[in-house]
Amino acid sequence: MEQYEFTTFLHNQEYGFSLIPPEIDSLLQKEIPVFMIVNMHAESFDAFSFFRNIRNVKEAQAINIIAYTDIKHDHEGIHKAKTHGVKYVCTKEQVKELLGHIQKVLH
């Protein structure tokens, strides 16, 4: 189901939502901090290639990635994401909790 389940949290036009990440250049043009929530095991794109591309762009340090997995005990995936430069790796439930908290704070 990928990221579709997060649409209820991201209904506000202030937030972007896409099954395929935007081009890195377009993210760098934002004048606000960019946080991306990325499914490490997405079927619509190769998340690890995306992580590698962001890591290789020096200016992309302002892009923060929250990678998540819905696989229990995904030690291999977590380690792989960390080796690709991802600082924040969590479970899908933790992402839902984070988004729910953000939604409460904003309303």
Secondary structure, DSSP 8 states (H G I E B T S, - for coil): -GGGGGTTTS-STTS---SS---HHHHHT-SS-EEEEEETT-SSS-HHHHHHHHHT-GGGGGEEEEEEE-STT-HHHHHHHHHTT--EEEEHHHHHHHHHHHHHHH-
